[in-house]
Amino acid sequence: MARRTRHIVVTGATGTVAPMLARHLAAAGHRLTLTGRSLPRDRSPYGSNGAQSGVHRAIRHLVCDYDRPASLLEAFSGADAVFVVTNDPTRPQHDRNILRAAVESSVGHIVKLSAAAVHDPAAGDLVTTWQRKNEDRIRNSGIPWTMLQPRSFMTHALAWAPGVRSSATTEALHPHSRNACIAPEDIAEVASRVLGDDTHHGRSYQLTGPEALSAEDQTRILAGLLGRPLTCRALSRTAARSAYLRRYPPAMADALLAGADRQAAGAKSATTETVEHLTGRAPTTFARWATAHLSHFTSEESHV
């Protein structure tokens, strides 16, 4: 029988999924510890207006140095479940240290945010290899586990916002290739359903949106919502790598290029019904997600 979790630790507190997950968990009455290498500016998952103040008093924020396992022991003490999200494959010690602290703290359940690419035998890039190793390490830890393996986040489209605002353009390496991208809000809701629930122990869930879309498809949807024409510009491989290098080290840039090539070969277009199965509702469409985030594409002041 599934048990109700009382204390849940969420790593990556300043990332994309964790604040959304915290809202679900806090609303359900769970006691939360949110950890990260820095504290969010707004420490309430409900915003700065003080709503639900009686709930978010049960939320603790801790700065943890993932290079120091000892700094994680306080956060994990007494945890019924831990949601693990890390984002730097060039620092695999973070994942090892998080797991070591979870084992030493006798954590009851680990839910790992991984990636759907781990199932692709043709994927041997840095990011996918790192996630496979993370999953294997958790499976062998002795702690009950659940893997969440999503496709690309719809929020990646936010990188287009400056170009949409300034020149009515988006850009992509393979504009016609399709990805069954998913709204991070859906990942957060799924995570809130499986954390601490023993019916999900030992399960891996591939998470996708409801349809596979190309960059050109997404651009057309944005254009319709904005009521003005947009052009999706094809990037050369050199230009795409240069763009990645502005944000990532070379090994990571090469991994992203490899992922884009696999997408062009059709490796990321399959959809699943997992979100609907676990949440009881259809996954969020890109049009619905974009409507909720349209201010990012209209004026710079609207989302500052």
PECORKA-V731573 format. One record per helix or strand of 2 or more residues. SS is the DSSP state (h for helix, s for strand). FROM is the first residue (numbers start at 1). LEN is the number of residues. If there is no record, write none. Layout:
ss->SS from->FROM len->LEN
ss->SS from->FROM len->LEN
This chain:
ss->s from->7 len->4
ss->h from->16 len->12
ss->s from->31 len->6
ss->h from->53 len->4
ss->s from->59 len->5
ss->h from->70 len->7
ss->s from->81 len->4
ss->h from->93 len->12
ss->s from->110 len->4
ss->h from->116 len->4
ss->h from->126 len->14
ss->s from->145 len->6
ss->h from->154 len->14
ss->s from->169 len->4
ss->s from->178 len->2
ss->h from->184 len->11
ss->h from->198 len->3
ss->s from->203 len->5
ss->s from->213 len->2
ss->h from->215 len->12
ss->s from->231 len->4
ss->h from->237 len->9
ss->h from->250 len->15
ss->h from->274 len->6
ss->h from->286 len->7
ss->h from->294 len->4
ss->h from->300 len->4
